[in-house]
């Protein structure tokens, strides 16, 4: 009996000891917890980003130096053909199912979206608090950057694939109705229009403005030079096939590619060629100039660097598919996309590929770089270069 009583006391002692230890642990944890500061998120520090869209419906932000992915955003199943547009710390992305997205450029989070009636293949451009975008249903819209208010609409007689360009108070763009339009950017009223004539086709090409002149290509195979003031023709130059490439005005030259497999460097005063270079297939990619070198991609799967003076080829990069994307140079690297689903970054001087990133979708759109200044760096096709 005494043995059982001692055993019972021992068991009760063990149980009481466990309770005391548990209480001490709770008190200790509670006491230690008071010594920690409140958890607060680290402040977001912006860094340069390279944006690229794809026909897989995603837009990506990459480190332009290393190619490492910073974020990706799924645009709800719409393919991305139009080049994104940066305004401050906001990135605007358009899809071919008519949705315009406003994203936080640093984080890739959606801030707002707006449905527009018509495919968006024309690259965006903006100024102040307004965005301008053309659609496949014949209408160009002026939309407030809050994506709430449509300020005005301007209708043409056919689809708008040409990306608009701003020149002072004018907004200039082409249409599939074979016309180039200059409208007032503030109220959308017509200033002038140029008709390429019955022999023309359509204006897929985006215009560029240099001084008092507008340059734009047409499906009739011509490169047109128009007077900025009234839209009358100054000269035209006939290539061997349609011109969908957007021309680049560089010094006293205007450079453009053609379906005839050639890249043309035209004297801006005379409208006559300084040099012509032939590659293995058509050129739709819009050329880009950097340090006296012209960069352009071809349907022959190659990306080229040509000397601006005489057109001699400096180097070329072979990819595994056609190149429709227009290139962009930034800090001695040239960026371009290919239908092989890779975005390439190459050294501008040597052509050495520094990195490439696979997006798992065809790349038709062109890259944009955010250097955190609030003003993006754009390819020629965007109208904002």
C-alpha positions in Angstrom: 0.0 0.0 0.0 2.8 2.4 0.9 4.5 1.5 -2.4 1.4 2.4 -4.4 1.1 5.7 -2.5 4.7 6.6 -3.3 4.2 5.7 -6.9 1.1 7.8 -7.1 3.0 10.8 -5.6 5.8 10.3 -8.1 3.3 10.4 -11.0 1.6 13.5 -9.6 5.0 15.1 -9.2 6.0 14.4 -12.8 2.7 15.8 -14.1 3.1 19.0 -12.0 6.6 19.4 -13.2 5.5 19.3 -16.8 2.8 21.9 -16.2 5.4 24.2 -14.5 7.9 23.8 -17.4 5.2 24.5 -20.0 4.2 27.7 -18.2 7.8 28.8 -18.0 8.2 28.3 -21.7 5.0 30.3 -22.5 6.2 33.1 -20.3 9.7 33.0 -21.8 8.3 33.1 -25.4 5.9 36.0 -24.5 8.8 37.9 -22.9 11.2 37.4 -25.8 8.5 38.3 -28.3 8.4 41.8 -27.0 12.0 42.4 -28.0 11.3 42.0 -31.7 10.4 45.0 -33.9 7.3 44.9 -36.0 7.7 43.2 -39.4 7.5 45.7 -42.2 8.2 45.1 -45.9 11.4 46.3 -47.4 11.0 49.4 -49.6 10.7 48.6 -53.3 13.9 49.8 -55.1 13.3 50.2 -58.9 15.9 49.0 -61.3 16.2 49.1 -65.1 13.8 46.7 -66.9 13.4 45.3 -70.4 9.7 44.6 -71.4 8.7 42.2 -74.2 5.3 40.8 -75.2 4.5 37.5 -76.9 1.8 35.8 -78.8 1.5 33.5 -75.9 -0.4 36.3 -74.1 2.3 37.1 -71.6 4.3 40.3 -71.1 7.7 39.9 -69.4 10.0 42.1 -67.5 13.7 41.1 -67.6 16.9 42.5 -66.3 18.5 44.1 -69.4 22.0 43.2 -68.3 21.6 39.5 -67.3 18.3 38.5 -68.9 16.9 37.3 -65.6 13.1 37.4 -65.3 11.8 40.0 -62.9 8.1 39.3 -63.4 5.5 38.1 -66.0 1.9 39.1 -66.5 -0.8 37.1 -68.3 -3.0 39.2 -70.4 -6.0 37.0 -70.3 -5.5 35.0 -73.4 -5.0 37.9 -75.9 -2.0 37.8 -78.1 0.4 40.8 -77.8 1.4 42.2 -81.1 1.7 45.9 -80.1 4.8 47.2 -78.5 4.1 48.2 -74.8 4.3 51.8 -73.8 5.8 53.2 -70.6 4.6 56.4 -68.9 6.4 57.1 -65.6 6.1 54.0 -63.5 3.1 52.6 -65.4 3.3 50.2 -68.3 0.4 50.0 -70.8 0.0 46.8 -72.7 -2.6 46.1 -75.5 -3.8 42.8 -76.8 -5.4 41.6 -80.1 -8.7 40.9 -78.3 -9.1 44.6 -77.6 -8.1 44.9 -74.0 -5.8 47.7 -72.8 -4.0 47.0 -69.5 -2.3 49.4 -67.1 0.4 47.7 -65.0 2.8 48.7 -62.3 6.0 48.7 -64.3 8.1 47.7 -61.3 6.0 44.8 -60.0 3.9 43.7 -63.0 0.7 44.0 -61.1 -2.5 45.0 -62.9 -3.9 48.4 -61.9 -6.7 48.8 -64.5 -8.0 47.4 -67.7 -10.3 48.8 -70.4 -12.0 47.0 -73.3 -11.8 48.7 -76.6 -14.0 47.7 -79.6 -11.5 46.2 -82.0 -8.2 44.4 -82.3 -5.2 46.4 -81.1 -2.2 45.7 -83.3 -1.0 49.3 -83.6 1.6 50.2 -80.9 0.6 52.7 -78.3 2.0 56.2 -77.9 1.2 58.8 -75.2 1.8 62.3 -74.0 0.8 64.0 -70.8 -2.3 62.2 -69.5 -3.4 60.8 -72.8 -2.8 57.6 -74.7 -3.4 57.2 -78.4 -4.2 53.8 -79.9 -5.4 52.6 -83.3 -7.6 49.6 -83.8 -8.5 47.0 -86.4 -12.1 48.4 -86.6 -11.0 51.7 -88.3 -10.9 53.9 -85.2 -8.1 55.8 -83.4 -8.8 56.5 -79.8 -7.5 59.2 -77.4 -7.9 57.7 -73.9 -7.0 59.2 -70.5 -4.2 57.3 -68.8 -6.6 56.5 -65.9 -8.4 54.3 -68.5 -11.7 55.7 -67.5 -12.3 58.4 -70.1 -12.3 58.3 -73.9 -11.6 61.9 -74.9 -12.2 61.6 -78.6 -12.4 59.1 -81.5 -11.3 59.5 -85.1 -12.6 57.1 -87.7 -10.9 56.2 -91.0 -12.3 54.0 -93.7 -10.4 50.8 -92.8 -8.2 49.1 -90.3 -5.3 50.9 -88.4 -2.2 48.8 -88.0 0.2 51.8 -88.4 1.4 53.2 -85.0 0.8 56.9 -84.5 3.6 59.5 -84.2 3.4 62.8 -82.4 4.8 65.9 -84.1 4.0 69.1 -82.2 0.1 69.3 -82.2 -0.2 66.7 -84.9 -0.9 63.0 -84.5 0.2 61.2 -87.7 -0.6 57.6 -88.7 -1.5 55.5 -91.7 -4.6 53.3 -92.4 -5.5 50.4 -94.6 -7.7 52.8 -96.5 -4.5 53.9 -98.3 -4.3 57.2 -96.6 -2.0 59.0 -94.1 -3.8 61.2 -91.6 -2.6 64.1 -89.5 -5.1 65.0 -86.8 -5.1 67.4 -83.9 -3.9 65.4 -80.9 -6.1 67.5 -78.5 -9.5 67.2 -80.1 -9.1 64.6 -82.9 -10.1 67.0 -85.7 -8.6 66.4 -89.2 -5.7 68.6 -90.2 -4.8 66.9 -93.5 -4.8 63.5 -95.2 -2.7 62.1 -98.0 -4.2 59.5 -100.5 -1.6 57.2 -102.1 -4.0 56.7 -105.1 -5.7 53.8 -106.7 -2.5 52.1 -107.4 -1.6 52.0 -103.7 -2.4 49.4 -101.2 -2.4 50.1 -97.5 -0.3 51.7 -94.9 0.9 49.0 -92.5 4.1 50.9 -91.9 4.4 53.5 -89.1 5.4 57.1 -90.0 8.5 58.8 -88.8 9.0 62.6 -88.7 12.3 64.3 -89.3 12.3 68.1 -89.5 9.5 69.3 -91.8 8.9 65.9 -93.4 7.0 62.6 -92.8 8.3 59.3 -94.1 6.1 56.2 -94.4 6.0 53.0 -96.5 3.1 51.5 -98.4 2.0 48.1 -99.7 2.4 49.6 -103.2 6.1 49.2 -102.7 6.8 52.9 -102.3 8.5 54.9 -99.6 6.8 58.3 -99.4 8.1 61.6 -98.2 5.4 64.1 -97.3 5.4 67.7 -96.1 4.5 67.8 -92.4 2.7 71.1 -92.8 0.0 70.0 -95.3 0.6 66.3 -96.3 1.4 66.9 -99.9 3.9 64.6 -101.5 7.5 65.7 -101.7 8.8 62.5 -103.4 8.4 58.8 -103.5 10.8 55.9 -104.1 9.7 52.6 -105.6 11.0 49.4 -104.1 10.4 45.9 -105.6 7.6 44.9 -103.3 5.4 46.1 -100.5 6.9 48.1 -97.6 5.6 47.1 -94.1 8.8 48.0 -92.4 8.7 51.4 -90.6 11.3 53.8 -91.9 14.1 55.2 -89.8 15.2 58.8 -90.3 18.9 59.2 -89.4 20.8 62.3 -90.3 20.3 62.9 -94.0 19.2 59.3 -94.6 16.0 57.4 -94.3 16.4 53.6 -94.0 13.6 51.1 -94.6 13.1 47.4 -95.5 11.0 45.9 -98.2 9.3 42.6 -99.1 11.8 42.5 -102.1 14.4 41.2 -99.6 16.3 44.5 -99.6 17.2 47.2 -97.1 17.3 50.7 -98.6 19.2 53.8 -97.5 17.6 56.8 -99.2 18.9 60.3 -99.4 16.3 62.5 -97.7 16.8 65.4 -100.1 16.8 63.7 -103.5 14.8 60.6 -102.7 17.4 58.5 -104.4 19.3 55.5 -102.8 22.7 55.9 -101.2 23.0 52.1 -100.9 20.9 49.0 -101.1 21.6 45.7 -99.4 20.0 42.4 -100.2 19.4 39.5 -97.8 17.8 36.1 -98.1 14.2 37.0 -97.5 11.8 39.9 -96.9 12.3 42.6 -94.3 9.4 43.6 -92.1 11.4 44.4 -89.0 12.0 48.2 -88.7 15.6 49.2 -88.7 17.3 50.9 -85.7 20.4 53.1 -85.6 23.1 53.1 -82.9 26.6 54.5 -83.2 26.6 54.8 -87.0 25.3 51.2 -87.4 21.9 50.1 -88.7 20.4 47.0 -87.1 17.6 45.0 -88.7 16.1 41.5 -88.7 15.0 39.4 -91.7 12.6 36.6 -92.6 15.8 34.7 -93.5 16.2 33.9 -89.8 19.2 36.3 -89.5 19.8 39.6 -87.6 22.1 42.1 -89.3 24.4 45.0 -88.5 25.2 47.3 -91.5 27.5 50.3 -91.6 25.4 53.5 -92.1 28.0 55.0 -94.5 28.2 52.4 -97.2 26.0 49.5 -96.1 28.8 47.0 -95.6 27.7 44.2 -93.3 29.6 44.3 -89.9 28.1 41.0 -88.6 25.0 38.9 -88.5 23.4 36.5 -85.9 21.6 33.4 -87.0 18.4 32.5 -85.2 16.1 29.5 -85.7 13.1 31.3 -87.2 12.0 34.5 -88.9 12.5 37.9 -87.3 9.6 40.3 -87.4 10.4 42.1 -84.2 12.1 45.5 -84.4 15.3 45.9 -82.5 16.3 48.3 -79.7 19.7 49.3 -78.5 20.5 50.3 -74.9 23.9 50.6 -73.3 25.9 48.8 -76.0 23.5 45.9 -76.3 21.0 45.3 -79.1 17.8 43.5 -78.2 15.4 41.7 -80.7 12.9 38.9 -80.7 12.5 36.0 -83.0 9.7 33.5 -84.0 12.0 30.9 -82.4 10.5 32.2 -79.1 13.8 33.7 -77.9 14.6 37.3 -76.9 18.2 38.0 -77.8 20.7 40.5 -76.3 23.9 41.0 -78.3 26.9 43.2 -78.1 26.4 46.1 -80.6 30.0 46.1 -81.7 30.8 42.5 -82.1 27.4 40.7 -82.4 28.3 38.3 -79.6 25.1 37.0 -78.0 25.3 38.0 -74.3 22.1 36.2 -73.3 18.8 34.9 -74.7 15.6 34.3 -72.9 12.8 31.9 -74.1 9.3 33.2 -73.6 7.5 30.0 -75.0 5.7 32.0 -77.6 6.3 33.8 -80.9 7.7 37.3 -80.6 6.3 39.8 -83.0 6.3 42.8 -80.7 9.4 44.8 -80.0 11.3 45.4 -76.7 11.1 48.5 -74.6 13.6 49.5 -71.9 12.8 51.4 -68.7 15.9 53.0 -67.3 13.9 54.4 -64.3 13.9 58.0 -65.7 10.2 57.7 -66.5 10.8 57.9 -70.2 11.2 54.6 -72.0 13.6 53.6 -74.8 11.6 52.5 -77.9 12.2 50.8 -81.3 11.4 52.5 -84.5 8.1 50.9 -85.0 6.6 52.4 -81.9 6.4 56.0 -83.1 8.1 57.0 -79.8 11.7 56.4 -80.6 
